[in-house]
Amino acid sequence: MADVTRPVSIFEQIRLVAGLRWRILRNSLRKKNNRLDLIGLIFAGVFSSVLIFGLCFAFYAGAYAFLSQGRLEWMALLFWGIFLFWQIFPVFVAGFGANFDFRALLRFPLSLRAFYIIGLAYGFADFSALASVCWLLAMTAGAAVAKPGVLPAMLLIVAVFMLLNVTLERLIGSWLERLLARRRTRELFLGLFVLSMISLNFLSPLMQRYGSSARPAFLRLLPYLAWFPPSLAGGALAAITRLQPARFLLSSAVLLIYLFLFSALLWRRFAAQYRGEELSETAAPARAAARSTAATDDGSDRLSLLSPPVAAIVRKEFRYLTRNGFAYLSLLMPPLLILVFSMNSAGWHLTAGGRGVSAEMFFPGMMAYLILILMAPAYNSFAYEGRGIQTYFTAPLLFRDVFLGKNLMLVSVLAVEIALSLAMLAWRVGLPSAHMLVATCAAIIFTIVGQLTIANWSSITFPRKMEFGQMRGQRQSGMAVLVAFGSQILTGGISAVILFTGNWTGNLWLPAEAFIFLAAAAVGGYFASLDALTRLAEEKKEVLIEALCR
């Protein structure tokens, strides 16, 4: 009996949880969709590794050059780059890292220390953490080659810097999770975030106009940055290289103070979760006020030209759109992007006969970019259905009606967005020639309708559940991303080749004629695919329900 109730060490608890996670992953690969999802993530990881290893050479060369040439203060720039990337990039791709609910660990008899260590270790599974660790190791290699004597100190600085960054990243993520527990707060935060990201595009014209006057103010701010972790790491390395032990100890001590402070705050947050903190947007129970029942009038909402099932799906999709603040706000992006690009392109001489970038190519290029952004949700069109997916299989309707309703709503949104963008382009840049305008409009129909058939198939085959208003854990299926990426390249490549055939052959109306033919073929192929997709949905019924109802 004593052997059964003996205390289990922290390392034994971590080993058991790691083994459990490995078994869950291995068992999940028995399903075909999970294997395909893993293959998609591997391909995405391969493409991302090209960027990581490319920048590894840059960090290696930078560390080697700064140390060998005596520019030791410039090492802080490398630490600043990694620090900002590690802390900011996870906000952009909150769903790309390790998708795991740490509260699930509380089902097991873990100690608080084991819970803290496992939660901290998961921070190294994010893409930003893996990339930053590789870059720090590349910097260490460059510094060791330039001055071998600094290797022990560099390893110590890098180790402390890694722990500090992963602790701060987990702390910021935990704070954001608590702050964004309510949907309204999440949507407000996202609105401010999107607007701030858009405002960054105005930096280029502002810097061109006020850059010379802003430079002295920025230089006056530099001394205040010396007490932040990246500058302290660079200063510690410079001190040990110049044999200044007092400055090295001071910089290292302040770095450790930062580490202990962030660790204490993260321990407090994890302790609250360990004690059962529950973040929910459910309101407290209250007595419902009596309300008179008003007669509902659907007359103004009736879509008389559509069949009742398709009209019902269109209404539902419209209400989903107005409820989802993230998607609703994203509709403002295309006109704003057109405005930003046209402002930044003021010096490109956007005229049909002028030098630089031609307006004839700028117009179809911007349309292709907008379609690339707006078509992405179509490849997982059932993402927000949740348990409602079961209604489609019990209600007296066919899946062709579901697809028609969803696609009609998406096409309507695309039409409004493209019309607004077209008006913005006409105002800021001007319309292209008649043959290019007709060719581009026909190419838009071909590209959208051609992708809808592939997107509908991807939505059935690779479904992934998503929640309204959430950021973390909102990741598409790996194979759905690959399918979207491949279809965008295919349709974009076909369109680019056809657009250039007019200049090659001397027949300027040839691209318009070719796109009109392709658009008609795409529309015919779309309607012909609906019955086949209906049968496929019945075959994939269990896959859809399992993926969206859990």
N, C-alpha and C positions, 0 to 999 in steps of 0.2 A: 504493500500500500504506500509505503514511503517513496518507492521509486516512481509511483504514478503521480504523486502530488509534489514531487521535488520541484524547486524553482528552476525556470528555464532562463538561461542567460540571454542577453540582448542579441548577441551574434547568432544564437540558435533560433531566436524568434525571427530575425531578418532572413536567415537561411530558409526557414520554413515558408515564410511569405514569398520569398523569391522562387522557391520550388513550386509553390502553388500557382503563382502567376505564369511560370513556364508551362506547367501542365494545362492551365486554361488556354494559353496561346496555342499549344500543340494540339489540344483537342478541338479548338475552334477551326483549325486548318483542315479538319475532316470535311467541312462544308466547302463546296465549290466556290461560292461567292466570297467567302473569307480568303480562300487561296488566291482568287483573282484580285481581291482588294490588296493583299500583301504584294502581289506581283506589281500592281500599279504603284504602290508606295515605294517598292524597290526601284522602279524606273524613275520615279520622281526623285528618289535619293541619289541615283546615279547622275541625273541632270544637275542636281544641287551640288554634288561633290565637285563638279567641274568648276563652279564658282568658288567653292571653299578652297580647293587646292590651288586654283589660280591666284587667289589672294594670299595663300600661304607663301608663295614665292615673293609676293610684294612685301609682306611683313618680314620675311627673312632678309630680303635685300635692304629694307629700311633699317632694321636693327643692325645689320652688318655695317651699313654705310654710316649711320649715326655714331656708332662706337668707334669704328676705325678712323673716322675723320674728326673725332673729338666734339661732335655736336650732340652732347649728352642730354641737353635740355629738350631736344626734339623727340627723345624717346617717349616723353609724356603724350605727344600727339598720337602715337600708336596705342598707348594704353587708353586714351580718351576715345579713339575710334572703336575699340573693342568694348569699352564700358557702355557707350551709347547704343551700340548695336545690341548688346546683350540685354539691356533694359527696355529698349523701345521696340525692337523687332517683334517680340512676343505679342505686343498689343495689336500689331498688324495681322499676324497669323496665329490668333489665339487657338485655333483648332488644329494646327499642324503638329503640335507636339504630342507628348504622351497623354492620351485621353483616358483618364482614370479618376474615379471618384474616391477620394481618400477616406471618406466616411465609411466606405465599404470595409475598410480595415477594422473598424470598430466591432465588427461581428466576431472578431477573433480576440482572444485574451492577450492583447499586446500591452506592453508597458508604454508609458508616455514617451520615454526615451527612444524606444524602438519605433514608435509612431513618428517621432520627430526626424529620426535618421532616415527612415524610408521616404517620408515626404520631402526631405531635402535631397535625397538621392534622385528622386524623380525629376528634380530640376535639371539634372544633367542629361535627361532624355530629350529635352527640347532642341529643335534645330539650331536656335541661336546659341545655346550652350555648347553643343557639339562643335559648331563652327568656331566659336570663340576659343574653345580649348585648343583646337588645331592651330589657330593663329597664334595663341600664346606659346605653344610648343615651337612653332616656326620662329617666333621672336627669340625664344631661348636658344635655339640652334644657331641663329644668326649672331647673337651676342657671344655665344661660346666660341664660335669660329673667329670672330673679330678679336676677342680678349678672353682666352680660356680661363683666366683667373677669376672672372666674375661669375662663373657657372654656379657655384654653391649659393651665392647671394641671389642670383637670378632665379634659381629654383625656389628659394624661400619666398621671394617677392611674388612670383607667379602663383605659388600654392596659396598664399594668403589672398591674393587678388581673385583667384578662382572661387575660393570659399566665400569671400565677401560678395562677389557678383551673384553667385547662385543663391545665397541667403537673401540678398536684396530683391532679386527677381521673384523668389517665392513669397517674400513679404509683400511686395507690390501686388502680385497676383491675388494673394489672400485678402488684402485690403479692397482691391477692386471687386472681388467676389462678394464681399460683404456690402460694399457700396452699391453694387449693381444688382442687389437681390430683388429689387422691384422693377417691373417692366418699364414704368414711366421714367425711372432714374436711368435705366439702361439706354432708353431711346434718347433722353436728353444728353447723356454722355456721348452717345454715338453722333448725335447732331453736331455737338461742339467739336468732336473729333474730326468728322468729315469736313466741316467748315475750316478747321485749322489746317487740314491737309491740303484743301483747295487753296487756302491763302498762301501756302508755301510757293505755289506757282507764280505768285506775284512778286516774289523776292528778286527774280532776275531783272525785271524792269525797274524796280525800286533801287536795287544796287547799282544799276547803270546810271541812275539819276542822282542818288544820294550816297553812293559808295565812298567817295573821297571824303565827305564830311563825317561819315559814320565810322571810318577807320580809327581816328584818334579816340573816340569814345570806347571802341572795343579794346584798344590797347590799354586804356585806363582800367578796364575790368579784369585784365589778365592776372594781376597780383592777387585778386580775391579768389581765383580758381586754384591757387597753389595749395589750399587746404582741403581740396576734394580728393577722393581716393586715386583717380588716375594720375593726377599731378604728384601725389605723394609717392606712388609706385615709381614714376619716372625719376623723381628726386632722390629716392633711396638708391636706385641703380646708379645715378650720376654720382652720389656721395661715395659709394663703395668703390667706384672706378677711380675717383680722385683721392682715395684714401682719406676720407673724412668720416671717421667712425661716429662722431657725435651727431652729425647731421643724419647719417644712416640710421642710428638708433632712434632719433626723434621721429623721422618719417615712418619707420617701421612701427614704432609705438602708437602713433596716431592711426595708422592703418589697422592695427590690432584693436584699438578702441572702437573704430568704426565696426569692425567685425563683431566684437562682443555686444555692441549696442544693437546692431541689426539682428544678431542671434537671439538676444533677450526679447526683442519685440516679436520675432517669429515664434519663439517658444511660447510666448503669451497667446498668440493667435492659434497655434496648434493645440495648446492646452484647452482653449475654449471649444475647439472642434472635438477634442478628445472627451470633454465633459458632456458632449451631446448638443452643442449649439446647432440649431436648425434654422437655416435661412429660407424663408418662404414669403411669397407675396399674397398669401391667403389672409384675408381680413379677419379680425377677431369676430366671434359670433355676436350678433346683435338682433334685436327684434325687428323683423321686417315691417316697414310701414305699409299700411293698407293702401292699395292703389286701385282706382277704378279701371276696369277692363275696357280699353278703347278698341273700336272696330278697326281692323287692319285693312288697308286699301293698297293692293298691289297694282292698281291700274297704271300709276306713273312708272312702275318698275318693270312692267311687262315687256318682254322682248318678243313682239308678235311675229317677227319674221323667222324666228327659230322654233324648233320643236321644244316642247316643255322640258324634256330632260336636259337638252343642251342649254336652254335658257337658265335652268336652275343651277347648272354647273358654272355658268358665266357669272350669275349673281353671287354664288358662294366665293368664287375666285376674286371678285371685286371686293367683297367684304374681308377676305383674307388679306388682300393688298392694303386696304385701309387700316386693318388692325396691326399689321406688321410694320412698325415704325422704321426698321432698317431698310426694308424694300421700298417703302413709301418715300423715304428720304433719298434713296439712291436714284429716283426718277429725276431729281434735280441735277444730277451729275452731268448727263450728256450736254445740255445747253451751256452749263458752266465750263465744261472742258473745251467746248468749241470757242467760248469767249477767251479762255486762258491761252489756248494754242494760237488763236488769231492775234492776241496781244503780244505773245512771245515771238510770233513770226512776223512782226511788223517790219523787221529789217530783212526779210527774205525776198522782197520784191515779188509779191504774189500777183503777178499779172500773166496773162496767157502768153504774151510775147516778150516779157521782160527777162532779165537774168535771174538766176537763182531757182528756187522751187516754183514750179508752174502751178497756177490755180487749177489747171486741167487735171493734175495728179493729186493736188491737195484735197479737192472735193471728194473723189472716190476713196482716197486714203482715210479721211476722217469718217466717212460712212462705214468703212470696214472696221475701223477701231470701235465705233459705237456698237456695231452688231456683235463684235467680240465680247464687249462688256455685258450687253443686255441679254444675250442668248445663253449665258452660263447657267442660270437657274433652270432652264428647260430640260437639262440633262438629269435632273432629279426633281421632277415636277410633283411627286407625291411626298416631298420631304416634310411638309407641315400637316399632313393628313392625320398622323397618329393612329389612334384606334378607329377613327372614322373610315379608314380604308375598308373595314369590314362591311360598311354600309353599301359600298359599291357592288359587293358580291351578293348582298341580300335584297337590294332594291331591284324593282323590275326595269332595269335599263341595261344597255350593252356598253362595253368599254369604249366602243367607237364614239359614243355620245360623250363619255368622260373626256376622251382625248380632244374631241371637237370643241367642247366647252373650254377646256384649259388652253388649247392652242389659240382659240379665237380671242380669249382674253389677252394672251401674250402678244398676239399679232396686233391687237388694238393698242396696247401700251407701246409697242414698237412703232406703230404708225404715228402716234401722237409725239413720241420722242424724236423720231426722225423728222417729222414736220417742223417741230420747234428748232431742231438743229439745222434744218435746211434754211429756215428763216434767219437764224443767227448767222449762218455762213453767207447768205445773200446780203445781209447787212454789213458784216465785217469784211468779207473777202470779195463777194460777187459770185454770180452763178457762172458755171462753165458754159461752153458752147452747147448748142442744141443736141448734137449727136452724143456728146459726152454725158449730158444730163439724162437723156433717154436711156443710154447704155447703163448708167449707174443705177437708175431706178429699176430697170429690169434685172440688173445684177443683184439688187437688194432682195427682190422677190425670189429669185433663184436661190440665193444664199440662205434666206430665212426658211422658206418652205422645204428646201433640200435638207436642211439640218433638223427640221421638226420631226421628220420620220426617224432619223437616227436618234434624236433626243427622246422620243417616245419609247423606242426600244431600250435605250439605256435606263430610262426611269423604271421600266418593269424589271429589267435584268439585274441592275445594280442599285437597288433602293438604299437610302440612308436617311434615318430619322433626324430631324432638326427641330429646334424649339424657337418660338417667337421671341425676338429680343435678346437672345443669348449670344455671347461672343465665344467664350471658351468651350471647346469641344465640338464646335460647329464645323466639322470636316466632311467634305464630300467623299464618296467612295473612290478609292484609288483608280479603279478601272473606269469609273465614270469620268474622272478627270482626264485620263488618257484618251477615252473615246471623244470627249469634247475637244481636246487638243488636236487629235488627229483629223476630226471632221472640219475644224476651223482651218487647219493647214491645207486640207484637200480642196475645200470650196474656195478658200482665198487664193490658192495657187492657180486653180482653173480660171478664176475671175481675172487674176493679174495677167495671165497669158493671153486671154481673149482681149483684154483692154489694149494690150500692146500690138495685137494683130492689125488694128486699124492703121497705125503708123507704118508697120512693116509692109503691108500690102498696098497702101495708098488709098484704101477704101475706108473713109472715116465712119461710115454707117455700118460697117461689117460687125463691130462689137455689139451694137444695139440689136441688130438682127439675130446674132447668135444668142444673146442673152434672152431675147423674147422667146426664142425656141426652147432654150434650156428652162426658162421659167414655166412655160406651159408643160414641159415634160415633168418638172418637179411637182407641179400642182397635181397632174394626173397620177404620178407615182405616190404622192401623199394619200390621196383618197383611195387608191388601190391597196395601200398598206394597212388601212384601218381594220379591215376584217381579219387579216393575219395577226395584227397586234391584239385584237380582241381574243382570239384563240390563245395567243401566247400569254395573255394576262390570266386566263383560266388555268393554264398549265403552271404559271408561276404564282398562283394564289398563296400557297403556303410560304413562299419566300417573301412576298410582299407583307403578309400579315406578321410574320415573325420579325422582320426588320423594322416595321413601323409601330408595332404594338408593345414592344418591350420597354 
